[in-house]
Amino acid sequence: MTRCVVQAVYTIKNEGDSVTQWRDVHGEMHEKWTEPNSLILVLAGGAPHRVQPMKRGQRLILKLLYART
């Protein structure tokens, strides 16, 4: 069975208005606009997270998953 261990999202270009949101261990919601040339790492089963839909602009990312078999 293959299991995702780490997810990496590299922002190549960001001319949009969407933000990445995540909830910390205390249940507090945080958000950040991801700058070009930035990397976010998320552990599988870690912080709940999402990207809000864009209302304008565009965003180019490279998403990588590290999986263990």
Buried (B, 14 or more C-beta within 10 A) or exposed (E): EEEEEBBBBBBEEBEBEBBBBBEEEEEEEEEEEBEEEBEBEBEEEEEEBEBEEBEEEEBEBEEEEEEEE
